[in-house]
């Protein structure tokens, strides 16, 4: 497994973070750390460190970007 840190934006409403966590788990990935950065203009911004099977996080990024209102802003391998 490879570790990646992703910065994401998501709707600032109940259940948004839960939907992201569920999608990460369903993709076979494991959350290792989560930092809530800020909330402004109805959006939340978080850093999530995930362990991804293999070395390519593309599938996970696509899954997260397909969730309404969620956007992967940046990603880097750790």
PyMOL Python script that loads the backbone (N, CA, C, O; Angstrom):
from pymol import cmd

cmd.read_pdbstr("""\
ATOM      1  N   UNK A   1       0.841  -1.186   0.000  1.00  0.00           N
ATOM      2  CA  UNK A   1       0.000   0.000   0.000  1.00  0.00           C
ATOM      3  C   UNK A   1       0.882   1.244   0.000  1.00  0.00           C
ATOM      4  O   UNK A   1       1.956   1.265   0.601  1.00  0.00           O
ATOM      5  N   UNK A   2       0.409   2.265  -0.680  1.00  0.00           N
ATOM      6  CA  UNK A   2       1.117   3.535  -0.729  1.00  0.00           C
ATOM      7  C   UNK A   2       0.298   4.586   0.014  1.00  0.00           C
ATOM      8  O   UNK A   2      -0.933   4.553  -0.007  1.00  0.00           O
ATOM      9  N   UNK A   3       0.983   5.510   0.664  1.00  0.00           N
ATOM     10  CA  UNK A   3       0.310   6.588   1.391  1.00  0.00           C
ATOM     11  C   UNK A   3       0.226   7.844   0.537  1.00  0.00           C
ATOM     12  O   UNK A   3       1.196   8.248  -0.104  1.00  0.00           O
ATOM     13  N   UNK A   4      -0.953   8.451   0.544  1.00  0.00           N
ATOM     14  CA  UNK A   4      -1.183   9.702  -0.171  1.00  0.00           C
ATOM     15  C   UNK A   4      -1.906  10.669   0.742  1.00  0.00           C
ATOM     16  O   UNK A   4      -2.766  10.279   1.532  1.00  0.00           O
ATOM     17  N   UNK A   5      -1.542  11.941   0.621  1.00  0.00           N
ATOM     18  CA  UNK A   5      -2.267  12.999   1.322  1.00  0.00           C
ATOM     19  C   UNK A   5      -3.080  13.749   0.279  1.00  0.00           C
ATOM     20  O   UNK A   5      -2.544  14.256  -0.706  1.00  0.00           O
ATOM     21  N   UNK A   6      -4.400  13.808   0.519  1.00  0.00           N
ATOM     22  CA  UNK A   6      -5.291  14.486  -0.404  1.00  0.00           C
ATOM     23  C   UNK A   6      -5.909  15.691   0.286  1.00  0.00           C
ATOM     24  O   UNK A   6      -6.325  15.616   1.442  1.00  0.00           O
ATOM     25  N   UNK A   7      -5.962  16.797  -0.434  1.00  0.00           N
ATOM     26  CA  UNK A   7      -6.732  17.933   0.052  1.00  0.00           C
ATOM     27  C   UNK A   7      -8.042  17.922  -0.720  1.00  0.00           C
ATOM     28  O   UNK A   7      -8.054  17.888  -1.950  1.00  0.00           O
ATOM     29  N   UNK A   8      -9.144  17.951   0.022  1.00  0.00           N
ATOM     30  CA  UNK A   8     -10.446  17.885  -0.621  1.00  0.00           C
ATOM     31  C   UNK A   8     -11.319  19.052  -0.159  1.00  0.00           C
ATOM     32  O   UNK A   8     -11.129  19.608   0.923  1.00  0.00           O
ATOM     33  N   UNK A   9     -12.271  19.401  -1.005  1.00  0.00           N
ATOM     34  CA  UNK A   9     -13.346  20.307  -0.595  1.00  0.00           C
ATOM     35  C   UNK A   9     -14.633  19.505  -0.649  1.00  0.00           C
ATOM     36  O   UNK A   9     -14.797  18.618  -1.487  1.00  0.00           O
ATOM     37  N   UNK A  10     -15.533  19.825   0.251  1.00  0.00           N
ATOM     38  CA  UNK A  10     -16.790  19.109   0.349  1.00  0.00           C
ATOM     39  C   UNK A  10     -17.865  20.045   0.864  1.00  0.00           C
ATOM     40  O   UNK A  10     -17.557  21.049   1.506  1.00  0.00           O
ATOM     41  N   UNK A  11     -19.123  19.729   0.592  1.00  0.00           N
ATOM     42  CA  UNK A  11     -20.193  20.571   1.129  1.00  0.00           C
ATOM     43  C   UNK A  11     -20.144  20.571   2.657  1.00  0.00           C
ATOM     44  O   UNK A  11     -19.955  19.522   3.274  1.00  0.00           O
ATOM     45  N   UNK A  12     -20.312  21.734   3.259  1.00  0.00           N
ATOM     46  CA  UNK A  12     -20.282  21.855   4.709  1.00  0.00           C
ATOM     47  C   UNK A  12     -21.686  21.594   5.251  1.00  0.00           C
ATOM     48  O   UNK A  12     -22.420  22.511   5.618  1.00  0.00           O
ATOM     49  N   UNK A  13     -22.032  20.294   5.286  1.00  0.00           N
ATOM     50  CA  UNK A  13     -23.341  19.892   5.804  1.00  0.00           C
ATOM     51  C   UNK A  13     -23.213  18.497   6.415  1.00  0.00           C
ATOM     52  O   UNK A  13     -22.307  17.741   6.065  1.00  0.00           O
ATOM     53  N   UNK A  14     -24.126  18.163   7.330  1.00  0.00           N
ATOM     54  CA  UNK A  14     -24.053  16.850   7.971  1.00  0.00           C
ATOM     55  C   UNK A  14     -24.075  15.715   6.947  1.00  0.00           C
ATOM     56  O   UNK A  14     -24.846  15.734   5.988  1.00  0.00           O
ATOM     57  N   UNK A  15     -23.215  14.737   7.176  1.00  0.00           N
ATOM     58  CA  UNK A  15     -23.160  13.550   6.332  1.00  0.00           C
ATOM     59  C   UNK A  15     -22.132  13.592   5.220  1.00  0.00           C
ATOM     60  O   UNK A  15     -21.788  12.548   4.666  1.00  0.00           O
ATOM     61  N   UNK A  16     -21.628  14.775   4.877  1.00  0.00           N
ATOM     62  CA  UNK A  16     -20.659  14.879   3.768  1.00  0.00           C
ATOM     63  C   UNK A  16     -19.378  14.113   4.061  1.00  0.00           C
ATOM     64  O   UNK A  16     -18.891  13.364   3.214  1.00  0.00           O
ATOM     65  N   UNK A  17     -18.837  14.299   5.249  1.00  0.00           N
ATOM     66  CA  UNK A  17     -17.595  13.610   5.595  1.00  0.00           C
ATOM     67  C   UNK A  17     -17.825  12.102   5.700  1.00  0.00           C
ATOM     68  O   UNK A  17     -16.956  11.314   5.326  1.00  0.00           O
ATOM     69  N   UNK A  18     -18.981  11.705   6.202  1.00  0.00           N
ATOM     70  CA  UNK A  18     -19.317  10.284   6.274  1.00  0.00           C
ATOM     71  C   UNK A  18     -19.382   9.637   4.906  1.00  0.00           C
ATOM     72  O   UNK A  18     -18.939   8.502   4.728  1.00  0.00           O
ATOM     73  N   UNK A  19     -19.939  10.365   3.925  1.00  0.00           N
ATOM     74  CA  UNK A  19     -20.015   9.835   2.559  1.00  0.00           C
ATOM     75  C   UNK A  19     -18.618   9.638   1.982  1.00  0.00           C
ATOM     76  O   UNK A  19     -18.361   8.658   1.284  1.00  0.00           O
ATOM     77  N   UNK A  20     -17.726  10.565   2.273  1.00  0.00           N
ATOM     78  CA  UNK A  20     -16.348  10.458   1.790  1.00  0.00           C
ATOM     79  C   UNK A  20     -15.648   9.271   2.450  1.00  0.00           C
ATOM     80  O   UNK A  20     -14.973   8.492   1.777  1.00  0.00           O
ATOM     81  N   UNK A  21     -15.810   9.136   3.767  1.00  0.00           N
ATOM     82  CA  UNK A  21     -15.174   8.020   4.479  1.00  0.00           C
ATOM     83  C   UNK A  21     -15.695   6.680   3.959  1.00  0.00           C
ATOM     84  O   UNK A  21     -14.920   5.740   3.785  1.00  0.00           O
ATOM     85  N   UNK A  22     -16.999   6.588   3.712  1.00  0.00           N
ATOM     86  CA  UNK A  22     -17.575   5.350   3.181  1.00  0.00           C
ATOM     87  C   UNK A  22     -17.029   5.031   1.794  1.00  0.00           C
ATOM     88  O   UNK A  22     -16.731   3.874   1.494  1.00  0.00           O
ATOM     89  N   UNK A  23     -16.896   6.045   0.953  1.00  0.00           N
ATOM     90  CA  UNK A  23     -16.368   5.840  -0.406  1.00  0.00           C
ATOM     91  C   UNK A  23     -14.909   5.395  -0.361  1.00  0.00           C
ATOM     92  O   UNK A  23     -14.495   4.549  -1.153  1.00  0.00           O
ATOM     93  N   UNK A  24     -14.133   5.955   0.553  1.00  0.00           N
ATOM     94  CA  UNK A  24     -12.730   5.562   0.695  1.00  0.00           C
ATOM     95  C   UNK A  24     -12.645   4.093   1.106  1.00  0.00           C
ATOM     96  O   UNK A  24     -11.850   3.337   0.546  1.00  0.00           O
ATOM     97  N   UNK A  25     -13.448   3.690   2.069  1.00  0.00           N
ATOM     98  CA  UNK A  25     -13.466   2.296   2.505  1.00  0.00           C
ATOM     99  C   UNK A  25     -13.945   1.356   1.412  1.00  0.00           C
ATOM    100  O   UNK A  25     -13.375   0.280   1.230  1.00  0.00           O
ATOM    101  N   UNK A  26     -14.986   1.746   0.680  1.00  0.00           N
ATOM    102  CA  UNK A  26     -15.512   0.904  -0.396  1.00  0.00           C
ATOM    103  C   UNK A  26     -14.500   0.717  -1.515  1.00  0.00           C
ATOM    104  O   UNK A  26     -14.531  -0.290  -2.222  1.00  0.00           O
ATOM    105  N   UNK A  27     -13.599   1.689  -1.677  1.00  0.00           N
ATOM    106  CA  UNK A  27     -12.560   1.595  -2.703  1.00  0.00           C
ATOM    107  C   UNK A  27     -11.373   0.751  -2.229  1.00  0.00           C
ATOM    108  O   UNK A  27     -10.387   0.603  -2.951  1.00  0.00           O
ATOM    109  N   UNK A  28     -11.468   0.200  -1.016  1.00  0.00           N
ATOM    110  CA  UNK A  28     -10.402  -0.649  -0.499  1.00  0.00           C
ATOM    111  C   UNK A  28      -9.249   0.107   0.117  1.00  0.00           C
ATOM    112  O   UNK A  28      -8.180  -0.456   0.348  1.00  0.00           O
ATOM    113  N   UNK A  29      -9.464   1.386   0.386  1.00  0.00           N
ATOM    114  CA  UNK A  29      -8.422   2.240   0.967  1.00  0.00           C
ATOM    115  C   UNK A  29      -8.675   2.420   2.457  1.00  0.00           C
ATOM    116  O   UNK A  29      -9.763   2.128   2.953  1.00  0.00           O
ATOM    117  N   UNK A  30      -7.664   2.901   3.161  1.00  0.00           N
ATOM    118  CA  UNK A  30      -7.739   3.051   4.611  1.00  0.00           C
ATOM    119  C   UNK A  30      -7.352   4.477   5.000  1.00  0.00           C
ATOM    120  O   UNK A  30      -6.289   4.963   4.614  1.00  0.00           O
ATOM    121  N   UNK A  31      -8.211   5.138   5.758  1.00  0.00           N
ATOM    122  CA  UNK A  31      -7.895   6.485   6.251  1.00  0.00           C
ATOM    123  C   UNK A  31      -6.894   6.354   7.382  1.00  0.00           C
ATOM    124  O   UNK A  31      -7.117   5.615   8.341  1.00  0.00           O
ATOM    125  N   UNK A  32      -5.793   7.073   7.263  1.00  0.00           N
ATOM    126  CA  UNK A  32      -4.762   7.042   8.299  1.00  0.00           C
ATOM    127  C   UNK A  32      -4.747   8.319   9.131  1.00  0.00           C
ATOM    128  O   UNK A  32      -4.323   8.305  10.287  1.00  0.00           O
ATOM    129  N   UNK A  33      -5.211   9.428   8.544  1.00  0.00           N
ATOM    130  CA  UNK A  33      -5.247  10.705   9.271  1.00  0.00           C
ATOM    131  C   UNK A  33      -6.230  11.629   8.568  1.00  0.00           C
ATOM    132  O   UNK A  33      -6.365  11.598   7.345  1.00  0.00           O
ATOM    133  N   UNK A  34      -6.913  12.450   9.355  1.00  0.00           N
ATOM    134  CA  UNK A  34      -7.827  13.429   8.799  1.00  0.00           C
ATOM    135  C   UNK A  34      -7.678  14.724   9.573  1.00  0.00           C
ATOM    136  O   UNK A  34      -7.727  14.733  10.803  1.00  0.00           O
ATOM    137  N   UNK A  35      -7.496  15.820   8.846  1.00  0.00           N
ATOM    138  CA  UNK A  35      -7.382  17.142   9.463  1.00  0.00           C
ATOM    139  C   UNK A  35      -8.393  18.057   8.802  1.00  0.00           C
ATOM    140  O   UNK A  35      -8.369  18.259   7.588  1.00  0.00           O
ATOM    141  N   UNK A  36      -9.288  18.609   9.619  1.00  0.00           N
ATOM    142  CA  UNK A  36     -10.239  19.596   9.117  1.00  0.00           C
ATOM    143  C   UNK A  36      -9.493  20.931   9.080  1.00  0.00           C
ATOM    144  O   UNK A  36      -9.037  21.429  10.110  1.00  0.00           O
ATOM    145  N   UNK A  37      -9.377  21.504   7.873  1.00  0.00           N
ATOM    146  CA  UNK A  37      -8.603  22.733   7.712  1.00  0.00           C
ATOM    147  C   UNK A  37      -9.428  23.987   7.969  1.00  0.00           C
ATOM    148  O   UNK A  37      -9.031  24.855   8.747  1.00  0.00           O
ATOM    149  N   UNK A  38     -10.583  24.074   7.304  1.00  0.00           N
ATOM    150  CA  UNK A  38     -11.411  25.269   7.470  1.00  0.00           C
ATOM    151  C   UNK A  38     -12.778  25.033   6.846  1.00  0.00           C
ATOM    152  O   UNK A  38     -13.011  24.049   6.144  1.00  0.00           O
ATOM    153  N   UNK A  39     -13.662  25.964   7.126  1.00  0.00           N
ATOM    154  CA  UNK A  39     -14.991  25.971   6.531  1.00  0.00           C
ATOM    155  C   UNK A  39     -15.305  27.413   6.156  1.00  0.00           C
ATOM    156  O   UNK A  39     -15.225  28.322   6.981  1.00  0.00           O
ATOM    157  N   UNK A  40     -15.666  27.599   4.878  1.00  0.00           N
ATOM    158  CA  UNK A  40     -16.047  28.941   4.453  1.00  0.00           C
ATOM    159  C   UNK A  40     -16.938  28.860   3.225  1.00  0.00           C
ATOM    160  O   UNK A  40     -16.768  27.991   2.369  1.00  0.00           O
ATOM    161  N   UNK A  41     -17.888  29.777   3.153  1.00  0.00           N
ATOM    162  CA  UNK A  41     -18.807  29.859   2.013  1.00  0.00           C
ATOM    163  C   UNK A  41     -19.509  28.540   1.717  1.00  0.00           C
ATOM    164  O   UNK A  41     -19.705  28.195   0.552  1.00  0.00           O
ATOM    165  N   UNK A  42     -19.892  27.793   2.766  1.00  0.00           N
ATOM    166  CA  UNK A  42     -20.639  26.561   2.577  1.00  0.00           C
ATOM    167  C   UNK A  42     -19.819  25.358   2.170  1.00  0.00           C
ATOM    168  O   UNK A  42     -20.370  24.310   1.835  1.00  0.00           O
ATOM    169  N   UNK A  43     -18.496  25.503   2.197  1.00  0.00           N
ATOM    170  CA  UNK A  43     -17.609  24.384   1.855  1.00  0.00           C
ATOM    171  C   UNK A  43     -16.646  24.122   2.995  1.00  0.00           C
ATOM    172  O   UNK A  43     -16.199  25.035   3.689  1.00  0.00           O
ATOM    173  N   UNK A  44     -16.338  22.838   3.168  1.00  0.00           N
ATOM    174  CA  UNK A  44     -15.311  22.446   4.111  1.00  0.00           C
ATOM    175  C   UNK A  44     -14.064  22.033   3.345  1.00  0.00           C
ATOM    176  O   UNK A  44     -14.145  21.589   2.200  1.00  0.00           O
ATOM    177  N   UNK A  45     -12.918  22.184   3.982  1.00  0.00           N
ATOM    178  CA  UNK A  45     -11.638  21.823   3.370  1.00  0.00           C
ATOM    179  C   UNK A  45     -10.890  20.930   4.354  1.00  0.00           C
ATOM    180  O   UNK A  45     -10.646  21.314   5.498  1.00  0.00           O
ATOM    181  N   UNK A  46     -10.532  19.738   3.895  1.00  0.00           N
ATOM    182  CA  UNK A  46      -9.886  18.743   4.747  1.00  0.00           C
ATOM    183  C   UNK A  46      -8.643  18.175   4.070  1.00  0.00           C
ATOM    184  O   UNK A  46      -8.563  18.102   2.844  1.00  0.00           O
ATOM    185  N   UNK A  47      -7.680  17.776   4.891  1.00  0.00           N
ATOM    186  CA  UNK A  47      -6.554  16.962   4.435  1.00  0.00           C
ATOM    187  C   UNK A  47      -6.807  15.551   4.938  1.00  0.00           C
ATOM    188  O   UNK A  47      -7.031  15.340   6.130  1.00  0.00           O
ATOM    189  N   UNK A  48      -6.771  14.586   4.026  1.00  0.00           N
ATOM    190  CA  UNK A  48      -6.986  13.187   4.394  1.00  0.00           C
ATOM    191  C   UNK A  48      -5.788  12.380   3.906  1.00  0.00           C
ATOM    192  O   UNK A  48      -5.449  12.401   2.723  1.00  0.00           O
ATOM    193  N   UNK A  49      -5.158  11.670   4.831  1.00  0.00           N
ATOM    194  CA  UNK A  49      -4.072  10.760   4.471  1.00  0.00           C
ATOM    195  C   UNK A  49      -4.671   9.364   4.353  1.00  0.00           C
ATOM    196  O   UNK A  49      -5.307   8.867   5.282  1.00  0.00           O
ATOM    197  N   UNK A  50      -4.458   8.739   3.199  1.00  0.00           N
ATOM    198  CA  UNK A  50      -5.034   7.423   2.933  1.00  0.00           C
ATOM    199  C   UNK A  50      -3.958   6.451   2.476  1.00  0.00           C
ATOM    200  O   UNK A  50      -2.991   6.824   1.812  1.00  0.00           O
ATOM    201  N   UNK A  51      -4.159   5.192   2.852  1.00  0.00           N
ATOM    202  CA  UNK A  51      -3.339   4.097   2.325  1.00  0.00           C
ATOM    203  C   UNK A  51      -4.118   3.502   1.165  1.00  0.00           C
ATOM    204  O   UNK A  51      -5.265   3.083   1.317  1.00  0.00           O
ATOM    205  N   UNK A  52      -3.474   3.472   0.002  1.00  0.00           N
ATOM    206  CA  UNK A  52      -4.105   3.026  -1.238  1.00  0.00           C
ATOM    207  C   UNK A  52      -3.443   1.723  -1.690  1.00  0.00           C
ATOM    208  O   UNK A  52      -2.215   1.641  -1.732  1.00  0.00           O
ATOM    209  N   UNK A  53      -4.242   0.701  -2.030  1.00  0.00           N
ATOM    210  CA  UNK A  53      -3.638  -0.529  -2.556  1.00  0.00           C
ATOM    211  C   UNK A  53      -2.831  -0.218  -3.824  1.00  0.00           C
ATOM    212  O   UNK A  53      -3.278   0.553  -4.673  1.00  0.00           O
ATOM    213  N   UNK A  54      -1.674  -0.804  -3.944  1.00  0.00           N
ATOM    214  CA  UNK A  54      -0.830  -0.515  -5.102  1.00  0.00           C
ATOM    215  C   UNK A  54      -0.193   0.860  -4.973  1.00  0.00           C
ATOM    216  O   UNK A  54       0.096   1.326  -3.871  1.00  0.00           O
ATOM    217  N   UNK A  55       0.021   1.502  -6.122  1.00  0.00           N
ATOM    218  CA  UNK A  55       0.703   2.798  -6.109  1.00  0.00           C
ATOM    219  C   UNK A  55      -0.033   3.888  -6.882  1.00  0.00           C
ATOM    220  O   UNK A  55       0.466   5.007  -7.003  1.00  0.00           O
ATOM    221  N   UNK A  56      -1.220   3.569  -7.407  1.00  0.00           N
ATOM    222  CA  UNK A  56      -1.945   4.529  -8.239  1.00  0.00           C
ATOM    223  C   UNK A  56      -3.265   4.921  -7.574  1.00  0.00           C
ATOM    224  O   UNK A  56      -4.158   4.085  -7.440  1.00  0.00           O
ATOM    225  N   UNK A  57      -3.398   6.187  -7.155  1.00  0.00           N
ATOM    226  CA  UNK A  57      -4.619   6.626  -6.488  1.00  0.00           C
ATOM    227  C   UNK A  57      -5.710   7.106  -7.441  1.00  0.00           C
ATOM    228  O   UNK A  57      -6.720   7.640  -6.984  1.00  0.00           O
ATOM    229  N   UNK A  58      -5.539   6.934  -8.740  1.00  0.00           N
ATOM    230  CA  UNK A  58      -6.476   7.493  -9.726  1.00  0.00           C
ATOM    231  C   UNK A  58      -7.913   7.030  -9.506  1.00  0.00           C
ATOM    232  O   UNK A  58      -8.842   7.834  -9.581  1.00  0.00           O
ATOM    233  N   UNK A  59      -8.099   5.737  -9.236  1.00  0.00           N
ATOM    234  CA  UNK A  59      -9.459   5.223  -9.028  1.00  0.00           C
ATOM    235  C   UNK A  59     -10.121   5.905  -7.827  1.00  0.00           C
ATOM    236  O   UNK A  59     -11.289   6.287  -7.891  1.00  0.00           O
ATOM    237  N   UNK A  60      -9.378   6.055  -6.748  1.00  0.00           N
ATOM    238  CA  UNK A  60      -9.925   6.708  -5.559  1.00  0.00           C
ATOM    239  C   UNK A  60     -10.282   8.162  -5.856  1.00  0.00           C
ATOM    240  O   UNK A  60     -11.350   8.632  -5.462  1.00  0.00           O
ATOM    241  N   UNK A  61      -9.406   8.869  -6.539  1.00  0.00           N
ATOM    242  CA  UNK A  61      -9.681  10.271  -6.890  1.00  0.00           C
ATOM    243  C   UNK A  61     -10.946  10.356  -7.735  1.00  0.00           C
ATOM    244  O   UNK A  61     -11.776  11.237  -7.512  1.00  0.00           O
ATOM    245  N   UNK A  62     -11.104   9.459  -8.696  1.00  0.00           N
ATOM    246  CA  UNK A  62     -12.303   9.466  -9.538  1.00  0.00           C
ATOM    247  C   UNK A  62     -13.565   9.197  -8.728  1.00  0.00           C
ATOM    248  O   UNK A  62     -14.593   9.836  -8.950  1.00  0.00           O
ATOM    249  N   UNK A  63     -13.493   8.261  -7.794  1.00  0.00           N
ATOM    250  CA  UNK A  63     -14.646   7.955  -6.939  1.00  0.00           C
ATOM    251  C   UNK A  63     -15.024   9.174  -6.108  1.00  0.00           C
ATOM    252  O   UNK A  63     -16.199   9.530  -6.024  1.00  0.00           O
ATOM    253  N   UNK A  64     -14.041   9.809  -5.500  1.00  0.00           N
ATOM    254  CA  UNK A  64     -14.333  10.969  -4.658  1.00  0.00           C
ATOM    255  C   UNK A  64     -14.886  12.128  -5.476  1.00  0.00           C
ATOM    256  O   UNK A  64     -15.824  12.802  -5.049  1.00  0.00           O
ATOM    257  N   UNK A  65     -14.307  12.362  -6.649  1.00  0.00           N
ATOM    258  CA  UNK A  65     -14.788  13.457  -7.493  1.00  0.00           C
ATOM    259  C   UNK A  65     -16.204  13.208  -8.018  1.00  0.00           C
ATOM    260  O   UNK A  65     -16.879  14.145  -8.443  1.00  0.00           O
ATOM    261  N   UNK A  66     -16.655  11.957  -7.991  1.00  0.00           N
ATOM    262  CA  UNK A  66     -18.003  11.655  -8.472  1.00  0.00           C
ATOM    263  C   UNK A  66     -19.078  11.903  -7.416  1.00  0.00           C
ATOM    264  O   UNK A  66     -20.268  11.873  -7.728  1.00  0.00           O
ATOM    265  N   UNK A  67     -18.671  12.147  -6.174  1.00  0.00           N
ATOM    266  CA  UNK A  67     -19.619  12.451  -5.102  1.00  0.00           C
ATOM    267  C   UNK A  67     -20.037  13.912  -5.252  1.00  0.00           C
ATOM    268  O   UNK A  67     -19.186  14.793  -5.370  1.00  0.00           O
ATOM    269  N   UNK A  68     -21.314  14.163  -5.249  1.00  0.00           N
ATOM    270  CA  UNK A  68     -21.821  15.519  -5.466  1.00  0.00           C
ATOM    271  C   UNK A  68     -21.206  16.553  -4.532  1.00  0.00           C
ATOM    272  O   UNK A  68     -21.261  16.413  -3.310  1.00  0.00           O
ATOM    273  N   UNK A  69     -20.625  17.583  -5.118  1.00  0.00           N
ATOM    274  CA  UNK A  69     -20.051  18.689  -4.348  1.00  0.00           C
ATOM    275  C   UNK A  69     -18.659  18.451  -3.812  1.00  0.00           C
ATOM    276  O   UNK A  69     -18.081  19.343  -3.192  1.00  0.00           O
ATOM    277  N   UNK A  70     -18.096  17.251  -4.035  1.00  0.00           N
ATOM    278  CA  UNK A  70     -16.761  16.913  -3.532  1.00  0.00           C
ATOM    279  C   UNK A  70     -15.746  17.109  -4.658  1.00  0.00           C
ATOM    280  O   UNK A  70     -15.997  16.764  -5.812  1.00  0.00           O
ATOM    281  N   UNK A  71     -14.598  17.668  -4.292  1.00  0.00           N
ATOM    282  CA  UNK A  71     -13.529  17.857  -5.268  1.00  0.00           C
ATOM    283  C   UNK A  71     -12.185  17.580  -4.610  1.00  0.00           C
ATOM    284  O   UNK A  71     -11.897  18.092  -3.529  1.00  0.00           O
ATOM    285  N   UNK A  72     -11.360  16.761  -5.273  1.00  0.00           N
ATOM    286  CA  UNK A  72      -9.985  16.547  -4.824  1.00  0.00           C
ATOM    287  C   UNK A  72      -9.173  17.705  -5.394  1.00  0.00           C
ATOM    288  O   UNK A  72      -8.980  17.804  -6.605  1.00  0.00           O
ATOM    289  N   UNK A  73      -8.700  18.577  -4.507  1.00  0.00           N
ATOM    290  CA  UNK A  73      -7.981  19.784  -4.906  1.00  0.00           C
ATOM    291  C   UNK A  73      -6.510  19.472  -5.213  1.00  0.00           C
ATOM    292  O   UNK A  73      -5.917  20.025  -6.139  1.00  0.00           O
ATOM    293  N   UNK A  74      -5.950  18.576  -4.412  1.00  0.00           N
ATOM    294  CA  UNK A  74      -4.541  18.224  -4.587  1.00  0.00           C
ATOM    295  C   UNK A  74      -4.251  16.875  -3.970  1.00  0.00           C
ATOM    296  O   UNK A  74      -4.969  16.413  -3.083  1.00  0.00           O
ATOM    297  N   UNK A  75      -3.192  16.250  -4.446  1.00  0.00           N
ATOM    298  CA  UNK A  75      -2.784  14.948  -3.912  1.00  0.00           C
ATOM    299  C   UNK A  75      -1.275  14.821  -4.049  1.00  0.00           C
ATOM    300  O   UNK A  75      -0.688  15.209  -5.058  1.00  0.00           O
ATOM    301  N   UNK A  76      -0.659  14.262  -2.999  1.00  0.00           N
ATOM    302  CA  UNK A  76       0.783  13.999  -3.073  1.00  0.00           C
ATOM    303  C   UNK A  76       1.077  12.697  -2.360  1.00  0.00           C
ATOM    304  O   UNK A  76       0.427  12.344  -1.376  1.00  0.00           O
ATOM    305  N   UNK A  77       2.067  11.992  -2.875  1.00  0.00           N
ATOM    306  CA  UNK A  77       2.480  10.736  -2.246  1.00  0.00           C
ATOM    307  C   UNK A  77       3.405  11.048  -1.084  1.00  0.00           C
ATOM    308  O   UNK A  77       4.258  11.932  -1.172  1.00  0.00           O
ATOM    309  N   UNK A  78       3.231  10.322  -0.007  1.00  0.00           N
ATOM    310  CA  UNK A  78       4.075  10.517   1.179  1.00  0.00           C
ATOM    311  C   UNK A  78       5.145   9.451   1.255  1.00  0.00           C
ATOM    312  O   UNK A  78       5.951   9.451   2.185  1.00  0.00           O
TER     313      UNK A  78
END
""", "prot")
cmd.dss("prot")
cmd.show_as("cartoon", "prot")
cmd.util.cbc("prot")
cmd.orient("prot")
